[in-house]
Every structure is written in structure tokens, then in C-alpha cells.
Amino acid sequence: MTLNDASQTSVRVVAICGSLNPNSKTRMALNITLAGAREVGAETQLIDLRNYELIFCDGSDESNYPADVFKLREAVQQAQGIILGTPEYHGGYSGVLKNALDLMGFNEFQGKVLGLVGVSGGATGAINSLNGLRTVGRALRAWVIPNQVSIPQAWQLFDDSGQLKDKGIEARLQEIGREVARFAYLHTSDQAIQFLQSWEEAETNPGGKDR
């Protein structure tokens, strides 16, 4: 079932690419996740940080921030689902992604559904980066989905057109996009809200008195 089948305005899913490399495998992976989100009816946007002139977060007066900081915030605020993608550098996620996250906050992430994708040139993958981003997601009060994708030795897994040679990893990336879109829909749909309200207003189970 697609989101549109449920008579609900399509949710919006954005993917933030934490790599500035023009031939970024992270960007290629995120494009695949967004294709999965579109399969179930979500509107999608790739937020490529190469296209944003962001100030280094130093705690200064925000009135001096460049316009692209507010452009980034607005794009993320409009989404119900967010996917963060990063290359792993020295056991952690990228500095450019860290800076972008530091320039945002609860207004952009709180209550949103968050998916994670990590890309590594080494054989051990990007688990450390994903663990770090999972902590950040919790700190920003986002709902981080349990599923995630760590791609090892990415340099040999993508062809020149950005297609994955490993169909198993491709399927997992697409599933990240689908899960983020579906959970975002459930989290924001009128039907889900009405169900929770009915649950809260339901009478106490009489069988519980004797337990």
C-alpha cells in the first residue's frame, strides 16, 4: 500500500548528504533511499550540502548568518521524515554534517522520523558513524528507526552512473526510504492520531482489577 492509497496528503522525506565529494558514494546511496520513499508515495528532496554556503557554527549572532542557513532549516522543517547520510572519517561522521546539524535543532528534528546511512572505504563499514548519529538523533528528540545501512568498501560497489552492483545493499537502502516514509505517515496521519486518542479514552480493562 502506498501513502496516497490511505487518502492522506503525501509526507515529505529529505535526505541530507554529509559529503562534499563531487563523486560522493554517500550521495549515490541517498538517491537510492529516496527512490524507495517515492515508491510508497512520499515527496522527496536530496539536500546536498555542496549547494549551501554555511557559516561555521560558533555561537555568534544569528542575524549575521548567511541566507543558506535559513534555507537549510526551512527545507528540513518542511519534512516529516529525514535521512542522514555520511562517509565515515577516522571512526566518526563527517565534519560538514556535524556543522550542519549544529546549525539546526529541535525545530528541525523533534518528533520527526530519522533514518541513517553510512558509507566507508574500509572493510569494517561505517558502524561507528551510525552509532554517533543515532545518539545525535535521540538528543534532538527524533524517532530514529532501528533499521540502518552501513556500506563497506563503497569504492568498489558503485558503477560510474551511481548504481549499486550489490542488489542486496540496494534493497536495504530502498527499505530505509520506505520505512522512513511509512513511519512518518503513521506519526502524522489523522487516522493514527484518532486511534491514539480513542485508546487513551477507552475504559479500563475490568480484568485488570484482579491482577
Secondary structure, DSSP 8 states (H G I E B T S, - for coil): --GGGGT----EEEEEE----TT-HHHHHHHHHHHHHHHTT-EEEEEEGGG-------S--GGGS-HHHHHHHHHHHT-SEEEEEEE-BTTB--HHHHHHHHT--HHHHTT-EEEEEEE-SSTT-SHHHHHHHHHHHHHTT-EEEEEEEEESSGGGTB-TTS-BS-HHHHHHHHHHHHHHHHHHHHHH-HHHHHHHHHHHHS---GGGGG-
